[in-house]
Amino acid sequence: MLGTILRFSSTPAPYHFQPVPFFFFPLLSSSSAKEHMDTSIRVLVANRPRLLRELVLSTLSEQEGISVVGETDNEQDVPSLVAETRPDFLLIAFDEPQRRPALCDLLLREFPALRIIAVAPNTNVGIYYWASFEIHSSTMEASEKALLEMLRRKALPAKGGVA
C-alpha cells in the first residue's frame, strides 16, 4: 500500500522537510539483511498503542543489522531519548496523515541526520521524513573588496545571485 505524499514549502530555511510516500512491505529476511547491511542501523521506537510498538519491536529484533536503541510510549520522552541514544531512525505513530507531526520539526532542526518514519495505525499510511540543507550561490568579483563585502553580508545573496 502506498503512503500519502505531502509537500511542505513553508518551512523556514535552512531546513526543508521532505516527506515521501513509501510502500508497506515486509522487512528483509535475516539472510537478505546480512547481505545488504554493513553496519548496524540504530532505531528508536516511540509508538503508541502498545500492541503496535510490540509488533514493531518483535519484527526489528529478528533483523540482522538493525539495533533497537530505545523505546517509549510517551511522546514527551522522545527528544531526550533521541539526544541520549542518537538513533539513525525514529519510528513514531501519528494520528493525522495530512499534517506533519510537530515533533518532526523539533527533532529535525536539532538532529538533521535523523530519519523519521511516522505511521498512522488507523489508516495504514506511513510517511518518511528527513531534513535537507539548501545550498545557495552568488557570483562575486574575485577581489579583496568583494571578499570582505561578502563576509560582512553573512550569506545574504549578492545582486543577481540565486537564493
KEKE-3310 file (N, C-alpha, C; in steps of 0.2 Angstrom, whole numbers, plus 5000, padded with zeros to 4 digits):
npx = (5004:5003:5009:5004:5009:5016:5019:5029:5031:5033:5042:5055:5070:5087:5082:5072:5059:5055:5044:5041:5031:5030:5030:5022:5030:5036:5050:5067:5072:5082:5094:5094:5096:5108:5116:5115:5118:5131:5134:5126:5110:5103:5089:5075:5061:5045:5031:5014:4999:5002:5002:5005:5018:5025:5024:5031:5044:5046:5047:5059:5068:5072:5079:5095:5108:5100:5098:5088:5088:5081:5065:5049:5032:5028:5027:5033:5045:5053:5062:5073:5077:5081:5092:5100:5102:5105:5099:5098:5086:5069:5055:5038:5021:5007:4992:4986:4987:4987:4994:5010:5018:5022:5032:5042:5047:5053:5063:5070:5076:5085:5092:5098:5102:5094:5082:5065:5051:5035:5020:5003:4992:4979:4975:4983:4994:5010:5023:5039:5051:5064:5078:5085:5098:5098:5108:5115:5120:5130:5137:5152:5164:5181:5190:5198:5190:5177:5177:5178:5166:5157:5159:5155:5141:5136:5131:5120:5111:5120:5118:5109:5111:5108:5096)
npy = (4994:5011:5025:5042:5057:5072:5089:5102:5118:5129:5129:5136:5142:5135:5123:5110:5100:5085:5075:5059:5047:5030:5012:4999:4985:4969:4968:4965:4948:4939:4933:4940:4953:4953:4952:4965:4975:4984:4990:4992:4998:5010:5011:5020:5017:5024:5022:5023:5014:5001:4988:4989:4995:4984:4974:4980:4980:4967:4962:4970:4965:4953:4956:4956:4968:4978:4988:4990:5004:5010:5013:5020:5024:5037:5052:5064:5060:5058:5068:5069:5055:5054:5062:5056:5043:5044:5039:5032:5031:5036:5029:5033:5035:5043:5053:5061:5060:5070:5080:5086:5079:5089:5086:5081:5093:5099:5089:5087:5099:5100:5088:5085:5074:5064:5052:5050:5039:5040:5032:5030:5021:5019:5021:5015:5021:5028:5039:5045:5056:5068:5079:5092:5102:5118:5124:5138:5150:5164:5175:5183:5196:5193:5199:5208:5217:5213:5201:5204:5211:5201:5193:5201:5202:5190:5178:5183:5184:5191:5204:5199:5186:5169:5163)
npz = (5000:4996:5004:5009:5000:5004:5003:5010:5010:5017:5027:5037:5031:5036:5033:5025:5025:5019:5016:5010:5000:5005:5002:5011:5016:5019:5030:5026:5025:5038:5032:5020:5024:5030:5019:5014:5023:5031:5043:5059:5060:5069:5079:5086:5094:5096:5098:5101:5100:5112:5107:5094:5095:5101:5091:5081:5088:5090:5076:5072:5081:5075:5064:5056:5058:5062:5076:5090:5100:5110:5117:5119:5125:5127:5121:5126:5131:5120:5113:5123:5123:5110:5110:5119:5114:5101:5088:5071:5065:5069:5074:5074:5079:5072:5071:5062:5045:5036:5041:5046:5060:5074:5082:5073:5066:5077:5081:5069:5067:5077:5076:5062:5055:5058:5053:5051:5053:5051:5056:5053:5062:5061:5048:5040:5034:5030:5032:5027:5034:5032:5035:5024:5018:5010:4997:4993:4980:4974:4962:4963:4962:4961:4971:4984:4991:4987:4993:5007:5008:5005:5016:5026:5024:5028:5021:5014:4999:4984:4973:4959:4962:4966:4977)
capx = (5000:5006:5008:5002:5014:5014:5025:5028:5036:5033:5047:5060:5077:5090:5079:5066:5057:5053:5041:5040:5027:5033:5026:5022:5032:5040:5057:5071:5074:5089:5099:5095:5098:5115:5120:5114:5120:5137:5134:5120:5105:5100:5082:5072:5054:5041:5024:5008:4997:5007:5002:5009:5025:5027:5024:5037:5050:5047:5050:5065:5073:5073:5083:5102:5110:5096:5098:5083:5092:5077:5058:5044:5026:5027:5030:5036:5052:5056:5068:5078:5079:5085:5098:5104:5103:5107:5097:5098:5079:5064:5048:5033:5014:5004:4985:4983:4992:4988:4998:5016:5019:5026:5038:5046:5050:5058:5069:5075:5080:5091:5096:5096:5104:5089:5076:5059:5046:5028:5015:4996:4990:4971:4973:4988:4998:5016:5027:5046:5053:5071:5080:5090:5100:5098:5114:5114:5126:5130:5143:5155:5170:5187:5194:5199:5184:5171:5178:5176:5159:5153:5159:5150:5134:5134:5127:5114:5113:5123:5114:5109:5113:5102:5095)
capy = (5000:5017:5031:5049:5062:5079:5094:5107:5123:5135:5128:5141:5140:5132:5116:5109:5094:5082:5068:5055:5041:5023:5006:4995:4979:4965:4969:4959:4942:4939:4932:4946:4959:4952:4953:4971:4979:4983:4992:4992:5004:5012:5013:5022:5015:5028:5021:5020:5009:4996:4982:4991:4995:4977:4971:4983:4978:4960:4962:4973:4961:4947:4958:4957:4974:4983:4988:4995:5008:5013:5013:5023:5026:5044:5057:5069:5057:5057:5072:5067:5049:5055:5065:5051:5037:5046:5034:5034:5031:5036:5026:5036:5034:5049:5052:5064:5059:5076:5085:5083:5080:5095:5083:5081:5099:5100:5085:5088:5105:5099:5082:5085:5067:5059:5050:5048:5036:5041:5028:5031:5014:5018:5022:5011:5026:5030:5045:5046:5062:5069:5086:5093:5108:5121:5127:5144:5153:5170:5177:5189:5198:5190:5204:5209:5221:5209:5195:5207:5213:5195:5190:5205:5201:5184:5174:5186:5184:5197:5206:5195:5180:5164:5162)
capz = (5000:4996:5009:5006:4999:5006:5002:5015:5007:5022:5032:5037:5029:5030:5033:5021:5027:5013:5017:5003:5001:5004:5002:5016:5013:5024:5031:5023:5029:5041:5027:5015:5028:5032:5013:5012:5028:5033:5050:5062:5060:5076:5079:5092:5093:5100:5096:5105:5105:5115:5103:5088:5097:5102:5085:5078:5092:5088:5069:5072:5084:5071:5059:5057:5055:5065:5083:5094:5105:5115:5116:5124:5123:5129:5116:5129:5132:5113:5112:5127:5121:5104:5112:5123:5110:5094:5083:5064:5063:5074:5072:5078:5077:5071:5070:5056:5040:5031:5044:5049:5067:5077:5084:5067:5066:5083:5081:5063:5067:5082:5074:5055:5052:5060:5049:5055:5049:5055:5054:5056:5063:5060:5041:5036:5030:5033:5029:5029:5035:5033:5033:5019:5018:5004:4995:4989:4977:4971:4959:4966:4960:4964:4974:4992:4992:4986:4998:5013:5007:5006:5023:5031:5022:5032:5017:5010:4991:4981:4967:4954:4965:4967:4984)
cpx = (5004:5004:5006:5008:5012:5020:5023:5033:5037:5038:5053:5066:5081:5087:5073:5065:5053:5050:5040:5035:5032:5028:5027:5024:5036:5047:5061:5072:5081:5094:5100:5098:5105:5119:5120:5116:5127:5138:5127:5116:5102:5093:5079:5064:5049:5034:5019:5003:5003:5007:5006:5017:5028:5028:5030:5044:5051:5050:5057:5070:5075:5078:5090:5103:5105:5096:5092:5087:5088:5069:5054:5037:5024:5031:5034:5044:5056:5062:5074:5081:5083:5092:5103:5106:5106:5105:5098:5091:5075:5058:5043:5026:5011:4996:4982:4988:4993:4992:5005:5017:5024:5033:5044:5050:5055:5064:5073:5078:5086:5095:5095:5098:5099:5084:5071:5054:5040:5023:5008:4993:4983:4970:4978:4992:5004:5019:5034:5048:5061:5072:5085:5092:5100:5105:5113:5121:5125:5137:5145:5162:5176:5192:5194:5192:5178:5171:5175:5169:5155:5153:5155:5143:5131:5129:5121:5116:5115:5118:5115:5110:5107:5102:5091)
cpy = (5006:5022:5037:5053:5068:5083:5100:5112:5129:5134:5133:5138:5139:5125:5116:5102:5091:5075:5065:5049:5035:5018:5002:4988:4975:4967:4963:4954:4942:4938:4937:4952:4959:4954:4961:4977:4978:4985:4992:4998:5004:5014:5015:5021:5019:5028:5020:5018:5004:4990:4983:4992:4988:4973:4973:4980:4971:4959:4964:4968:4955:4949:4959:4964:4980:4983:4993:4998:5011:5012:5017:5024:5033:5048:5062:5066:5057:5061:5070:5060:5049:5058:5060:5045:5038:5040:5037:5035:5032:5034:5029:5034:5041:5048:5056:5064:5065:5081:5082:5084:5085:5092:5082:5087:5100:5096:5086:5094:5104:5093:5081:5078:5062:5058:5048:5045:5036:5036:5029:5024:5013:5018:5018:5015:5027:5035:5045:5053:5063:5076:5086:5100:5111:5124:5133:5146:5160:5172:5183:5190:5195:5195:5204:5212:5217:5203:5198:5209:5207:5192:5194:5204:5194:5180:5176:5186:5191:5198:5201:5187:5175:5162:5155)
cpz = (5000:5001:5005:5005:5001:5005:5007:5013:5012:5027:5032:5035:5035:5029:5028:5023:5021:5014:5010:5005:5001:5005:5008:5013:5019:5024:5028:5028:5032:5036:5022:5018:5029:5025:5012:5017:5031:5041:5052:5062:5066:5075:5086:5091:5098:5098:5102:5099:5107:5110:5096:5089:5098:5096:5081:5081:5090:5081:5069:5075:5080:5065:5060:5055:5058:5072:5086:5100:5110:5112:5121:5121:5124:5125:5119:5130:5125:5112:5116:5125:5114:5105:5115:5118:5103:5089:5076:5062:5069:5071:5077:5075:5076:5069:5064:5050:5036:5035:5047:5056:5069:5079:5079:5066:5071:5082:5075:5063:5072:5080:5066:5052:5053:5054:5053:5050:5054:5052:5057:5056:5061:5052:5037:5031:5034:5029:5032:5029:5035:5032:5028:5019:5011:5003:4991:4986:4975:4968:4962:4962:4964:4966:4982:4994:4992:4991:5005:5013:5009:5013:5028:5030:5026:5027:5014:5003:4989:4975:4962:4956:4965:4974:4985)
residu = (MET:LEU:GLY:THR:ILE:LEU:ARG:PHE:SER:SER:THR:PRO:ALA:PRO:TYR:HIS:PHE:GLN:PRO:VAL:PRO:PHE:PHE:PHE:PHE:PRO:LEU:LEU:SER:SER:SER:SER:ALA:LYS:GLU:HIS:MET:ASP:THR:SER:ILE:ARG:VAL:LEU:VAL:ALA:ASN:ARG:PRO:ARG:LEU:LEU:ARG:GLU:LEU:VAL:LEU:SER:THR:LEU:SER:GLU:GLN:GLU:GLY:ILE:SER:VAL:VAL:GLY:GLU:THR:ASP:ASN:GLU:GLN:ASP:VAL:PRO:SER:LEU:VAL:ALA:GLU:THR:ARG:PRO:ASP:PHE:LEU:LEU:ILE:ALA:PHE:ASP:GLU:PRO:GLN:ARG:ARG:PRO:ALA:LEU:CYS:ASP:LEU:LEU:LEU:ARG:GLU:PHE:PRO:ALA:LEU:ARG:ILE:ILE:ALA:VAL:ALA:PRO:ASN:THR:ASN:VAL:GLY:ILE:TYR:TYR:TRP:ALA:SER:PHE:GLU:ILE:HIS:SER:SER:THR:MET:GLU:ALA:SER:GLU:LYS:ALA:LEU:LEU:GLU:MET:LEU:ARG:ARG:LYS:ALA:LEU:PRO:ALA:LYS:GLY:GLY:VAL:ALA)
# end
